[in-house]
Amino acid sequence: ISNTKAGYICMHMKGSPQTMQMNPFYKDVCKDVCSFFKERLNSLLDYGISIEHIAIDPGIGFGKSLDHNIELMSHLNKFSIFQRPVLVGASRKSFIDKLLEVPLEKRLPASLTCAAWATIQGSQIIRAHEVAETVQAIRMAEALIEINNGTYDDWKQGFDDLAEKRAEFSRNAKVGKVDDNTAIVVVDVFDPAGMMAMFNSDEAKKMAEEMGVVRTPYKLQAMG
């Protein structure tokens, strides 16, 4: 990673995929995840990875109970202390079912709520399945944020400028097929590290291939 200067997403997970949901325990989940990021970011810097190439992900659903996930989602703004882009992947996660008792195919409303809330809390990268719907939710949340901050006109100008940049993004992007249900898009962005996003579902794959770029509050460009 250091040699290629690739982007790196540092995600928190307790245990392994095989053991992470076996009665996960934290004294204070937000403090524990912050401590993990502090230690891991220092290690990455020691390995020569530029801080500008790193995003962080609190790992919603990875070694967390329902209460842990709700606590993390409620306090996503705490991770802003690291001054790195925060990625949130709550779309369709099982904690939604545990709270609301809804099957996988009916979790869109809760997923959109999580995406909008994450945006309001300052998260810059949102993992999504229903891309078009999530884009609407995020853009509305952004507009409300900017109105509240008194900077709506600047935000709107930046939003308009995005249309002019889409053609450039499309020329620089590479789309790779993982399997019939997943596509990976690598796109050059303002940050020299670039950004990679994985899309699930046919709809998301089609959106990725059409280069639907999401503008996020801090002018970081990310797919989906």
Secondary structure, 3 states (H helix, E strand, C coil): CCCCCCCEEEECCCCCCCCCCCCCCCCCHHHHHHHHHHHHHHHHHHCCCCHHHEEEECCCCCCCCHHHHHHHHHCHHHHHHHCCCEEECCCCCHHHHHHHCCCHHHCHHHHHHHHHHHHHCCCCEECCCCHHHHHHHHHHHHHHHHHHHCCHHHHHHHHHHHHHHHHHHHHHCEEEEEECCEEEEEECCCCCCCEEEEEECHHHHHHHHCCCEEECCCCCEEEC
